[in-house]
Structure formats: structure tokens, C-alpha cells
Amino acid sequence: MAGQAVILRNIPGIEDVQVMLDVLKYLGASVEAAGPNAWRIDPSGISRTDVPAEEARKVRASILFAGPLLARFGKVELPPPGGDVIGRRRIDTHVLALEELGARIEIDGAFSFVANKLRGADIFLDEASVTGTENAVMAASLAEGRTVIRNAASEPHVQDLCRLLVAMGARIEGIGSNVLRIEGVTALGGADFSIGPDYMEIGSFIGLTAVTHGELEIEGVEPEDLRPLKVAFSRLGISWKLKDRVLLVPAGQSMKVVADLGGQIPKIDDSPWPGFPPDLTSIMTVVATQTEGTVLIHEKMFESRMFWVDKLIGMGAKIVLCDPHRAVVSGPARLRADSLTSPDVRAGMAMVIAALCAEGTSTIHNVYQIERGYENICERLRGIGARIERSEDC
């Protein structure tokens, strides 16, 4: 979208990022390292408007090329996006938003978007889709006139994108809310921008620390992003201390389920931000297996995300899978080592956590899925005391 180079800092060295950089190179952008975890991206040489199918199949985020390419060139061709296999993942919201802005779409295996001119509109998204909101914001930033996006997603990474666009010259109001107002501009410039910390990775390490009865200090957190996590972890008797942007998970957690009023079984369920993030329900399921008491995990947003818990049950977890969305977990359970296969990024990390608190040596296959979302995970876990090795066979 930009007319000049953009430097992005604090970018994790993960597979999904590499795929997106490869797509940018294919399109004609200049991509070069600008320091540790930093990339300089110059889009001035982009001339192609088709995203390669092989790369698109690897990541859900490939759909995010729709808004920028449509805004800049008036057309884009996208193969169906890939990513985690966690159930049906609609792109209807993307289509709705871009059509409201003036795009026409044809579907014949791939998705072809065409627009003579994008014009601002008052859009109500049919769901608070993160990537749907991001595509709409990017396209609207270069559309003619004013756009209002209602029922917009407001997750921290959506906020980060909006702040980057503002740094590039976009005019966006309502960042962090569910109503975004965008005044279209004729062009966007360059920027030097650092993305925020990954609260889902932080949540993963909090859960890991608790179930292994350790102590961990995490630097550079954003306290405001952790408030929804704190509510859920506290239901499992897990707490932390914050000082400025340093989080300490102390040893000696109570690890006891806190019942609802009247002694009722509590529930940990996900919802769009600022609700508890769906990507952490897998982590919380493992944590619950090591917590005294019973809790209901309710994953409302993806119908296949809970199916991996049969692997936990095989390790000795006391779980009743009620249906595709709900699991009743009782603990603590003594987990036994097993041979596992990672189905998606977060379930894969949950398996790593389960293996680290299980008796014996576990093997986890398809680690590519885990490395899509966690940088140098084996190295970093060894750095805090884990006994873990990566095998090329996995």
C-alpha cells in the first residue's frame, strides 16, 4: 500500500512471517533484513496482483493481500487461503466489506476482486472477523471519502495495524473500539514501526510455567493486553505480578479451580476481543488437567478445535468431550508420555506443555505447525530448563 519503504521491528522469526515475506518478493517488493527481528520492505517495485497458490495454502494471512492490492492496483487474484485446520473459516466477511467499498468479485477456484475506484461506505461486518476488519481498514484507507466499519474486531494486532497505517499517513479514529472511522487519503508513505508483544505467546508461557511448578519472568509485555487472560487464569488459581512491562509468574501457584458463586462449576470460554482469545483455549485445556477441581472449557468459535483433546485423554487426562465445542476437565491428572501429532499452532504448543509435565519422554510430530507461531521454541524452552530436542524426523 505504501509508496515508500516501511521498516517493521519486533517481527518474530516464524514460518508464517517467512511465507508472507516470500509472497511480497513474488509480487515485486524489495525485502531485506534491517537488524534483529526487523525487516525493511519497499513496495515501490510491486507489479503483480496475483498471490501464488503454493504460498497461499500455507497461511490464513494470505487473504490479507486482498485489501492492499485492490486499493493500489484495482484488482487482485487470490487462491483460497490455508492455515490451521480448526473448522470452517469463512471469507464472507472479507467479500462483504470489499463489495461495500465498490469491489466486484468472481469466484472460480480462486477469488478475483476488481474495482474501478474504491469509495467510502458505512459497513456493518457480519462477524467481528480479525482479518476481515484488517482487509477493510487497509482498503478504506485509500478509498475515496469516509468509511465507517461497525462490529469491527479490536484485538491488539488489529490495533497495531491501525497504528501502523496512521504512522504511514492514514486517518483512522476509534482504534481499540468496535467502530472504526476512516477518512480516505490519496497515498500512504513510509514508516518505522515496532509491533507489540504477542499476548498469545505470553499466555502459553504462563500456562507452561504453572503446570511445571516453575517461576518465570517475561519482559516487554503490554499489561492492558493481559487483562482478559488474567480473568481466565485466575479461575484456575493462577496469578502473576506486574511491574511496568515486566511480568513475573511466581512459583507456588494454588492450582485450584475457583468455583462460581454457589459452588457451581466455572467456565472458561472464548469470544472476540476483549473476551478470552480462542487461540488460548488449547493451552487452558492442558493447564486445567493439572489443576485441582473441575472446569468447563467452551470453544465457541471453531467447530474442530477441540478434537485434539483425545490425545490428552490418551496421556491420562480426565476429560469428557461433550461435543465439538465443549470439554469438561477434571484434575489434577498424572499425564504419561506419548507419541503425538500437532494439528495446528496452538494445539501443538499445548501438546508441548502437556509433554513437559508428563512422565517419560514424548515425541511430537508435525512440528512445522508449532514453528509457524513460536520462534526458536526448542532453544527458548531449553533456556528456561526444559529437556527438549528437535529432530529432523518430526
SVG drawing of the C-alpha trace seen along z (x, -y; Angstrom):
<svg xmlns="http://www.w3.org/2000/svg" viewBox="-25 -12 46 55">
<polyline fill="none" stroke="black" stroke-width="0.4" points="0.0,0.0 2.8,-2.4 4.6,-4.5 7.9,-4.3 9.8,-1.8 8.5,-0.6 10.7,0.8 8.9,3.2 10.6,4.2 9.9,6.9 8.9,9.3 9.1,12.9 11.2,15.3 8.4,17.8 7.2,19.7 4.1,17.6 6.2,14.4 8.6,16.0 5.7,17.1 4.3,13.6 7.8,12.1 8.1,14.7 4.8,13.5 5.9,9.9 9.1,10.8 7.0,12.7 4.8,9.6 7.9,7.5 8.7,5.9 12.2,5.4 12.6,7.2 15.8,7.1 16.8,7.5 17.1,4.3 18.5,5.7 17.5,8.4 13.8,9.3 13.4,6.3 12.6,6.1 12.8,3.2 10.0,3.6 10.0,1.4 6.7,2.0 7.5,-0.5 8.5,2.3 5.3,4.4 3.8,5.1 2.0,8.4 -1.5,8.7 -1.8,12.5 -0.8,14.4 0.9,17.7 -1.3,20.7 1.5,22.7 2.2,19.9 -1.4,19.0 -2.2,22.6 0.3,22.3 -1.2,19.4 -4.6,17.9 -3.0,14.5 -2.5,14.7 -6.1,13.3 -4.7,10.0 -3.2,9.2 -6.7,8.6 -7.3,5.1 -3.9,3.5 -3.5,4.8 -7.1,3.9 -6.6,0.4 -3.4,-0.2 -4.0,1.6 -7.8,2.0 -7.5,5.8 -6.2,8.9 -6.4,12.6 -6.2,14.9 -6.3,18.6 -8.3,19.9 -6.2,19.3 -4.8,22.1 -3.7,22.1 -4.8,24.1 -7.4,26.9 -9.7,25.9 -13.0,25.9 -14.8,23.8 -13.1,20.4 -15.3,18.1 -14.1,15.4 -17.6,14.0 -16.8,11.0 -13.9,10.0 -16.1,10.2 -18.9,8.2 -16.6,5.4 -14.8,5.1 -18.0,5.2 -19.4,2.4 -16.3,0.3 -17.0,0.9 -15.2,4.1 -16.7,6.8 -15.8,10.4 -15.7,13.5 -15.2,17.0 -13.8,19.7 -11.4,21.7 -9.6,18.5 -11.1,15.2 -10.8,12.3 -11.5,8.8 -11.8,5.8 -12.6,2.2 -12.5,-0.8 -12.5,-3.0 -12.9,-2.3 -15.4,-4.6 -16.0,-5.0 -19.1,-3.3 -20.9,-2.6 -20.1,1.1 -21.6,3.5 -19.5,6.6 -21.5,9.8 -18.9,11.0 -16.1,9.4 -13.5,11.0 -9.9,10.0 -8.6,10.5 -11.9,9.2 -11.5,6.0 -7.9,5.6 -8.7,6.0 -11.5,3.5 -9.3,0.9 -6.5,1.2 -8.7,0.8 -10.7,-2.0 -7.5,-3.9 -7.0,-4.6 -10.7,-4.7 -12.3,-8.0 -14.3,-9.6 -15.3,-8.4 -15.7,-4.8 -17.3,-3.6 -16.7,0.0 -19.1,1.3 -18.8,4.6 -15.0,4.3 -12.6,6.6 -10.5,4.8 -7.7,7.3 -4.3,5.9 -2.9,6.9 -5.8,5.1 -4.9,2.0 -1.3,2.4 -2.2,2.4 -4.3,-0.7 -1.4,-2.5 1.0,-1.5 -1.4,-2.8 -1.7,-6.1 2.1,-6.3 2.1,-5.9 -0.4,-8.8 -3.8,-7.1 -6.6,-8.9 -8.3,-6.4 -10.4,-7.1 -11.8,-4.7 -8.7,-2.4 -9.3,0.2 -13.1,-0.1 -15.7,1.8 -16.4,-1.2 -13.6,-2.5 -13.9,-5.7 -11.5,-6.1 -11.1,-9.2 -9.5,-8.0 -6.2,-9.6 -4.7,-9.6 -1.4,-8.0 0.5,-6.4 4.1,-7.0 6.8,-5.0 7.2,-4.4 9.4,-2.9 7.2,-0.8 7.6,1.7 4.8,4.2 3.6,5.1 4.2,8.3 2.2,11.4 -0.2,11.9 -1.0,15.4 2.7,16.5 2.8,14.8 -0.3,16.8 1.4,20.0 4.4,19.4 2.3,18.5 0.5,21.8 3.7,23.7 5.2,22.2 2.2,23.0 1.9,26.7 5.7,27.3 5.6,25.5 8.3,23.1 8.9,19.4 9.3,17.2 9.9,13.5 8.7,12.2 9.9,8.8 8.3,6.4 4.7,7.3 1.7,4.9 -0.3,5.1 -3.5,3.9 -3.5,6.9 -3.3,9.4 -6.5,8.4 -8.8,10.9 -6.1,13.6 -6.0,12.7 -9.7,13.4 -9.4,16.9 -6.1,17.9 -7.4,16.8 -10.3,19.3 -7.6,22.0 -5.8,20.5 -3.0,18.9 -1.8,15.4 1.2,13.2 2.8,9.9 3.3,6.9 5.9,4.1 5.8,1.7 6.2,4.0 7.8,7.0 5.6,10.0 6.6,12.4 4.9,15.8 5.8,16.9 6.3,20.5 3.8,21.9 0.6,21.3 -2.5,22.6 -3.6,24.5 -7.2,24.9 -10.3,24.3 -12.2,21.3 -15.9,22.2 -18.6,19.8 -20.9,18.4 -22.9,21.1 -20.2,23.7 -21.1,24.1 -18.5,25.4 -16.9,22.4 -16.5,22.0 -13.6,20.7 -15.0,19.6 -13.7,17.6 -15.2,14.6 -14.0,11.7 -11.7,9.2 -11.8,8.1 -13.1,11.6 -10.7,14.5 -8.8,15.3 -9.8,18.6 -6.2,19.3 -5.5,19.9 -8.3,22.4 -6.0,25.3 -3.4,24.0 -6.0,23.7 -7.3,27.2 -3.8,28.6 -3.5,26.3 -6.9,27.5 -5.7,31.1 -3.1,30.1 -5.5,28.1 -7.5,29.4 -11.2,29.3 -13.5,29.3 -13.9,26.7 -15.8,26.4 -13.8,25.3 -16.1,23.9 -14.6,23.1 -17.4,21.3 -15.7,20.0 -14.3,23.0 -16.0,26.4 -13.0,28.6 -10.5,27.0 -11.3,29.3 -11.0,32.7 -7.3,32.9 -8.1,33.5 -8.4,37.2 -4.6,37.1 -4.7,35.6 -7.1,38.3 -4.7,40.9 -2.0,39.4 -4.2,39.9 -6.2,36.6 -9.6,36.7 -11.7,35.0 -15.2,35.5 -15.6,34.1 -19.2,33.1 -19.4,32.0 -17.2,30.2 -17.2,27.1 -17.2,28.2 -14.9,30.2 -15.3,30.9 -11.8,31.2 -11.2,32.6 -7.8,32.6 -5.1,33.0 -4.2,35.9 -0.9,37.7 0.0,37.5 2.0,40.2 4.4,39.6 3.0,40.4 3.7,40.0 1.6,37.0 1.0,35.1 0.4,31.4 -2.8,30.4 -2.4,26.7 -0.2,24.0 -1.9,23.6 -2.8,27.3 0.8,28.1 2.1,25.8 -0.4,27.2 1.0,30.7 4.5,29.4 3.2,28.1 1.5,31.5 4.7,33.4 6.8,31.2 4.6,32.0 4.1,35.7 6.0,38.7 8.5,40.0 9.7,38.8 7.1,37.7 7.6,37.3 5.6,34.6 5.4,34.9 4.5,32.2 6.4,29.5 6.2,27.3 2.8,26.3 4.3,25.2 7.1,23.3 4.6,21.4 3.7,19.4 6.6,19.7 10.2,18.5 13.1,20.9 10.8,22.7 13.2,25.5 16.1,23.2 14.0,20.9 12.5,23.7 15.9,25.2 16.9,21.8 14.4,22.0 15.2,25.5 13.2,27.8 14.6,31.0 13.6,30.8 15.3,31.6 14.3,31.0 14.6,34.0 14.5,33.6 12.3,36.7 9.5,34.7"/>
</svg>
